[in-house]
């Protein structure tokens, strides 16, 4: 074989190896991405009209397989048989009251029967609430929330947050691991309201009717509702919702801000279970 033929053969082999390498490099990307996805969890929940967990469509959008929404109720009588069958991996609590009020009977039941009948039971995720009436008295109309002193509200919210953190820390210390997780939705909603007041949330000029529904409690509006979905997904699955193709009523920039805020709030807050 001449030097020319040898060189040509080597070049041909090099080209073939390059094509194979490119093919191998491209194909495993999706396979590797699939491998890094967490397994789907069986999620149950309870509370009242402030409950904001909705991981199912986000799991579908991200490719997570096996997620199940378990309808177990939020009473001892309804929850006990489901726990005894080992059918709950995660329980989410979303309520007006600051924990542990409202779940005094449920929490001991969950932390006893959950791991007893299911070795994969992770624990209880408590949605930290925003403040009823923004933490003040005498609110008679939704429009009054536009005048709330958000700096003053921040102080009140921090006080309630520290109470919940101390409560969760005590339970986790007794358990020897984190079994109660905190999802800071109230803080996330306050950050959204600050953005609107500062003109940093495109297309939205009022807090009521967007972050807040527009009633007296106030209940969460559409922005806060989706923020809650994103934050719970981030906390439970340890994944950022940023870029997930989920159709919402918001434009791309608004949705991007919501997803980024959700991840920032959860990933940088150790009680949520992601940050160390």
N, C-alpha and C positions, 0 to 999 in steps of 0.2 A: 504494500500500500504506500503510495507516495505521500510526501509531507502535506500536499494539498488535500488529498483525500482524508488524511488523519485530522487535519484542521477542520475540514468541513464536517466530518463526523462528530468531532467534539462540539463544534458550534451547534450542530443539530441536536446533540444530546443535551447541551446547555439550554437550548430553547425549549426542548421537551420538559426538562426538569423545572424550568421557570414556569411553564404552563401548569404542570402538576402542582408546584408549590403555590401558585396563585389560586388554583382550584381548591386545594386543601385549606388555604388561608381563608378563602371566602366561605366555604361550606360550613366549617365549624363555628363561624361567628354566630350564626343563628342557633346552632346546637349548644354552644357554650352559653349564649344568652339564656336559652331555655333552662340550662342546668342551674344557672344562678337564681332563677326565680324560686321564691319560697313555696312550700306546699300550701294548698288551700286549707283554710281553717273552718271549723264549725262555730259560728258566732251567734250567740243569743244576746238578748238585751232587755232592759226594762227601764222604767222611769215614767216621765209624763210627756207633755207636748213639746218639751225642749229637747227631746232625744234627737240626735243628729247623725247616727251611724248609718251608712249605706255603702258598704264595701263591694257588694255584688257586681254592679256595672263597672266599677274600677278594676276589679279582678279580671273581668272579661276583656277590658281594654288593654290591660297589661300582659295578658296571657297566662295569668295564674289559674291553675286547674284545681278543681276540687273544693272551692269555697262553697259553704252552705250557710244559709240563714236559718237558724233554728228558732222556731216559734215555741217558746217555753213558758211564756207568761212571766209576771213579776210578783207572784205570791209564793209563799212557802209550799202551799199545797200543790200548785201547778209545777213548780220548779223541781221539787224533790224527786219525782219519778224520772225526769229527764236526766238529772245528774246521776242518779243511781244506775242508769243505763250507760253512763259514760259518753253521752252524746254532745257534750259541750266542751270546746277547747278554750273559748274566750267568752267572757260575759262583759257587756258594756252597760254602764249605768249613766243615763242622762236625765237630770232633774233640775227643777227650780232651786231646790234646797242645796245648801253647801253640805257636802258629805261630812260625816256619815248620816246626817238626818235623812230619813226616808228609806234607808237601807239597813237599819239596825238589825233586823231579823235575817235579811237575805245574805248579808256579807258573811257572817259566821257559817251559814249553810253552804255557801259557795266555796269557801276556803276549806271546809271540812270534806264535803262530798265530792267536790270537783277533782282534786288529786287522788282521793281514795279510789274512785272508780275509773279514772282516766289518767294514766301516767303522762299524757301529753297536755293535760290541763295547764294553761299558762297563767291564768289569773283574771283579775277584774280591772277593766279600764273605766275610770271615772271621768266623765266629761265635766270639767270645771265650769260652772255656770257664769254667765254675765249677771249683773246685779238687777234684781227686780226694781223697777222705777228708777233705774240708774243710781240706786242707793240713797234716794232722797224721798221726801214726803210730799204729799199734796199734788201729785201729777194728775192733771185732769184731761189732757189731750196729747195726742202723739206729736203734735207740733212742738211741744215743750222740750222734747228731746233734742231739738236742734240747738237749744240754748244751754244744754248741760255743759258744765265746766269739766272738760275731759281730763285736765290735770288733777283736779280734785277727785274725779272718779278713779283715776289711776291709783291714788293713795288708798282709797277704799278697797279697790280690787286687790291690791297687794296685801292688804290686811287679811282678806278672806283667803287668798292664795297661801299665805304662810300658815294659816290654821289648817288648811287641807294637807299641806306638805307635812306638817308635824304629825297629823293623824296617820297619814300613809307611811311615814318613816317609822312610826312606832309599830305598826302592823308588820311591815317588812323586816324590821329588826327582830321581832319575835319569831317570824317565819324563817329567818336566816337567809332570805333571798327576796327579790322583788316579786310580790304577788299582787300588789295594788299599784296600778299605773295611773298617772294623771295626764289628761289631755287638755291643754290650756285654751279651750275655745273662747272663754270670756276675754282673755288677753288678746287673742287673735281678732275678735270682733272690735275691740277697742282700737287696735292698730288700724283696722279698716276705716273706722270712723275718723281717726286722726288724718288718714290719707285724704278722705273726702273733704274734710274741713280745710286742709292745706292745698286742695286743688290738685292732688297727686293721683287721683283715681279717675281715669278718663271716662267721660260721659255721664258721671254721677255727681250731682251737686248737693243732694240731701241725704242725711243719714236715715231718716224715717221713710219707709217705703222701699229701701234698698237693703241696708244692713239690718235694720229693724223693720218689722212687718208693717207697722203703722197702726198699732193698737196700744193699749195702756200698759200692759205688763212690763216691758214690751217683748213680744215673741220675736223670733229670728225671721228676717226677711230672706229673699232669695240668695243674696250674696253671702249672708252668714250661714244659710243652709248648706250651700255648696262648699263653703270654707270648712264647715264641720265634717262633711263627707270626706274631703281631702285630708283633713287632719287625722281623722280616725283611721283611714286607710294607711297613712304614713306611719302612725304609731303602731298599729297592729301588725303590719307587714314589713315595717322597717324600710320602706321604699318611698322615694320621692314620687309624687303624682305629676311632676312637671313633664309636660309634653304628651301626657296620655290623651288619646283621641276620643274624648267623651263629649258628645253633643250637649251643649248647654244653651241657655237663653242669652249668654253673654258673648261679646265679640272676642276675637283671639287675644287681644291685648289685655282685656279685663280678666279673661280666664287664666292667662299666663301669670298675672299678678296674684290671683287667688291661689294658684298652685304653688307658686314660689313662697308666698307668705305662709301657707300651710306647712310646707317642708321646713322653712326657717324656724317657725314657732315650735315644731315638734322635735326636730333634730338637734336643736340647741338647748333643749330643756330636759335635763337628766331624769326627772321623775316620770317622763313619758317612756323611758326605757331604751332610747337609742344612744343618746350622748352619755359618756361615762362620767 
